[in-house]
């Protein structure tokens, strides 16, 4: 099998995980199982099933949103170096973590060596059914 055969395109991923409106139901997932694989239970921290590795190379966009603000364009154009923009969050409040523009978690800002990072403190349950 060539490397191109092993790669999964975005449309295949959308077929598996749904495109927001047509998510697969559990019984549909059961029907798509490979009959040549053996069901295994994986403990937390153990590697996932090998058939999941097909999606490992799909890039996703991750955003950590500290807060939001709304202003008119005229106000935006008046901003200069050192200007402070008030956000809708309070100090110490959790930040939102988005994956591909979908809220997936909340967390806290941390400093790792000389870089900023995010620690996830809460996983947000999906609305999809």
Residue pairs with C-beta under 8 A, 6 or more apart in sequence:
6 54
7 54
7 57
8 54
8 55
8 58
10 58
13 55
13 58
16 24
16 32
17 23
17 24
18 24
18 128
20 128
23 128
23 129
24 32
34 51
37 49
37 51
40 49
42 48
42 49
60 99
60 100
61 98
61 99
61 100
61 101
62 97
62 98
62 99
63 97
63 98
63 101
64 95
64 96
64 97
64 98
64 107
64 109
64 118
65 95
65 96
65 97
65 98
66 87
66 89
66 95
66 109
67 87
67 88
67 89
67 95
68 87
68 88
69 85
69 86
69 87
69 88
71 85
79 85
89 95
94 106
94 107
94 108
94 121
94 122
95 106
95 107
95 108
95 109
95 118
96 103
96 105
96 106
97 103
97 104
97 105
97 106
97 107
97 118
97 120
98 104
102 126
103 124
104 123
104 124
104 126
105 120
105 121
105 122
105 123
105 124
106 120
106 121
106 122
106 124
107 118
107 119
107 120
107 121
107 122
108 118
108 119
108 121
109 116
109 117
109 118
110 116
110 117
110 118
110 119
111 117
